[in-house]
Amino acid sequence: MGQRGSKYEFYFNLLDQGVPAWNTWRKDHPDKIIDLSGANLNYLDLSKVNFSKVNLDNARFQGTNFRDADFQLSSLRFVNIYRCTLDGANFYGVKSSFVTIVDTSLATVQGKEFLNGALCRTSRSSML
């Protein structure tokens, strides 16, 4: 998974252990500043992940499952969200700008204020 041998290696090793292991580590290290800016998070199952207060600027999200994920107070700037699952995800207090969302359902997203100014496009087939 991800960019091995990079500044992300510790975090990807933790995510490789599964979302429960990640969330336990986050609970045990609540004040740890996590920088995943520019990370490739494409095609991962990150449902229920705790990404609160994480810097995700310029991260790549394509085909990623973020069902019921917690992004509260995170930073999502210059992000493209393409064909992701965001059902039930929490975006309250997210700092965002220059967000593009394509073919991604936002119907049950919490904290939709992060969408202010976002470019959202949905293909006709994904609306059916």
C-alpha positions as CSV (number, residue, x, y, z in Angstrom):
1,M,0.0,0.0,0.0
2,G,1.1,3.6,-0.7
3,Q,4.5,5.1,-1.0
4,R,7.0,2.9,0.8
5,G,10.2,4.4,2.0
6,S,8.5,7.8,2.3
7,K,7.4,10.1,5.0
8,Y,4.2,8.0,5.0
9,E,5.7,4.6,5.7
10,F,4.8,4.4,9.4
11,Y,1.2,5.4,8.7
12,F,0.8,3.0,5.7
13,N,2.3,0.2,7.8
14,L,-0.3,1.0,10.5
15,L,-3.1,1.1,7.9
16,D,-1.9,-2.2,6.5
17,Q,-2.8,-3.7,9.9
18,G,-6.4,-2.6,9.3
19,V,-8.7,0.3,10.3
20,P,-9.2,-1.0,13.8
21,A,-5.5,-0.9,14.5
22,W,-5.2,2.6,13.0
23,N,-8.2,3.8,15.1
24,T,-6.7,2.3,18.3
25,W,-3.4,4.0,17.6
26,R,-5.2,7.3,17.0
27,K,-7.1,6.9,20.3
28,D,-3.8,6.3,22.1
29,H,-2.0,9.2,20.4
30,P,-4.7,11.9,20.2
31,D,-2.3,14.9,20.1
32,K,-0.1,13.4,17.3
33,I,0.0,15.6,14.2
34,I,-0.5,13.4,11.2
35,D,0.6,14.7,7.8
36,L,-0.7,12.6,4.9
37,S,-0.5,15.5,2.4
38,G,0.0,14.2,-1.1
39,A,-0.6,10.6,-0.1
40,N,-2.0,8.1,-2.6
41,L,-5.1,6.6,-0.9
42,N,-6.6,5.2,-4.1
43,Y,-8.7,2.0,-4.0
44,L,-8.4,1.4,-0.2
45,D,-11.2,0.2,2.1
46,L,-10.9,2.9,4.8
47,S,-14.5,2.6,6.1
48,K,-14.8,3.9,9.7
49,V,-11.3,5.3,9.6
50,N,-10.5,8.1,12.1
51,F,-8.8,10.8,9.9
52,S,-9.9,13.6,12.3
53,K,-7.3,16.4,12.5
54,V,-5.2,14.8,9.7
55,N,-3.6,16.9,6.9
56,L,-4.9,15.4,3.7
57,D,-4.0,18.3,1.4
58,N,-3.2,17.2,-2.2
59,A,-4.0,13.5,-1.2
60,R,-5.4,11.3,-4.0
61,F,-8.8,9.6,-3.4
62,Q,-10.0,7.4,-6.3
63,G,-12.3,4.4,-5.7
64,T,-11.7,4.7,-1.9
65,N,-14.3,3.5,0.6
66,F,-14.7,6.1,3.3
67,R,-18.1,4.9,4.5
68,D,-18.7,6.2,8.1
69,A,-15.2,7.7,8.2
70,D,-14.3,10.6,10.5
71,F,-12.7,13.6,8.8
72,Q,-13.7,16.1,11.5
73,L,-11.3,19.1,11.7
74,S,-9.0,17.7,9.0
75,S,-7.6,19.6,6.1
76,L,-8.7,18.8,2.6
77,R,-7.2,21.3,0.2
78,F,-6.5,20.7,-3.5
79,V,-8.2,17.3,-3.3
80,N,-9.9,15.3,-6.1
81,I,-12.4,12.8,-4.8
82,Y,-13.3,10.4,-7.7
83,R,-15.8,7.6,-7.4
84,C,-15.4,7.2,-3.7
85,T,-17.9,6.0,-1.1
86,L,-18.6,8.7,1.5
87,D,-21.9,7.4,3.0
88,G,-22.2,8.6,6.6
89,A,-18.8,10.2,6.6
90,N,-18.3,13.1,9.0
91,F,-16.8,16.3,7.5
92,Y,-17.7,18.7,10.3
93,G,-15.1,21.5,10.7
94,V,-13.0,20.4,7.7
95,K,-10.8,23.1,6.2
96,S,-11.2,22.8,2.4
97,S,-10.6,24.7,-0.8
98,F,-10.2,23.7,-4.4
99,V,-12.0,20.4,-3.9
100,T,-13.3,18.5,-6.9
101,I,-15.8,15.7,-6.4
102,V,-16.7,13.4,-9.3
103,D,-19.1,10.5,-9.4
104,T,-19.4,10.3,-5.6
105,S,-22.6,10.3,-3.7
106,L,-22.9,13.0,-1.0
107,A,-26.5,12.2,0.1
108,T,-25.6,11.0,3.6
109,V,-22.5,13.0,4.3
110,Q,-22.4,14.9,7.6
111,G,-21.0,18.4,7.7
112,K,-21.5,19.4,4.0
113,E,-20.2,22.9,4.7
114,F,-16.8,21.6,3.4
115,L,-18.5,21.5,-0.1
116,N,-18.8,25.3,-0.2
117,G,-17.0,26.2,-3.3
118,A,-16.3,22.6,-4.3
119,L,-16.7,21.5,-7.9
120,C,-19.1,18.6,-8.0
121,R,-19.8,16.5,-11.1
122,T,-21.9,13.4,-11.3
123,S,-22.3,11.3,-14.4
124,R,-25.9,10.5,-15.3
125,S,-25.4,6.8,-14.8
126,S,-24.2,7.1,-11.2
127,M,-27.3,9.0,-10.3
128,L,-29.6,6.0,-11.2
